Amino acid sequence: MKIQLKTDPQVPTDELHIHCKEITAEIRELAEKLQTQCIVGRGGNDDSVVVELSAVLYFESVEKKVFAYTASQVLETHYRLYELEEKCPPGSFYRISKTTLVNIGQIRLVRPEEGRRLKIQLRNGEWILISRLYAKAFKKQLKEGRR
Amino acid sequence: MKQLVKQSALRFAGLYTATIVVYSFCMFRADARVQSYQYLLLFGMFCVLWLITFLRALLDRFQWGLRQHYFLKRILFVPLYLAVTLFTLLNFGYPFENSPDDVLFITVIFALGFIFSLFPTLYAAKRQEKQFDRLLHNYQDHLPMDKK
């Protein structure tokens, strides 16, 4: 398969076109993967960066902007948190606060905290607190498994 | 941060009001007079307790604070609460002025109660940690995306 990347400053939004003779299973799988398992964000140098959702540690909304945090970079996305909740494979990301959506696959540890709260440690070593409001539902989600 | 200050301040304002109401009622029943400095002392105590609570909550905003087990934070902060309360009661005057030994005795009981309550807390925390490790492991085994 030939892969060609073109830049055009006139294009209003980033688009990805796949030109093929016919839609094979391989092409379909690729398109689905791009649609559901990757995310495009803006990196530090304003470049568009594509990252796999599985590499994202968490999404955080800060002043109406949503950022995706990976182990090595921070990307600004054009999605809202609720859109990301719908876009991500079910059960893979979980809302742990009003502003944070965490990748459950990237959680290393879950620990209890005072006041019926929880804290999680991500694979990069960072700790995040889950408030009492969301802790109960998070625990329930872990107990009941992926829906 | 603003929310943190607001929440803890509201809680302590409520506690202060409740304490004043109960104390005034008890003094009224005992036909004794409440001194104005006692209200001030109580107010001072609640301000200091609020400050300690605020610092405790602030600690959780930092990665260092989050790394520590809550058990350790409890050991650090509960003696502070006890010390402030003890200091207030010893300087409170009536009805504690003639019974400092009783106040000390009650404080010791509270301190011992705190120390002994730590063991079941630690045991429960360890058990919960094991449960979380198991649940998380099971959950991650069935995730649709690859773990990286």
Interface residues (C-beta under 8 A of the other chain):
Chain A: Q37 E52 L53 S54 A55 P89 P90 G91 S92 I104 G105 Q106 I107 L109 V110 R111 P112 E113 E114 K119 R123 E126 W127 I128 L129 K139 L142 K143 G145 R146
Chain B: D60 Q63 L66 R67 H69 Y70 K73 R74 A125 Q128 E129 F132 D133 L135 L136 N138 Y139 Q140 H142 L143 P144 M145 D146 K147 K148
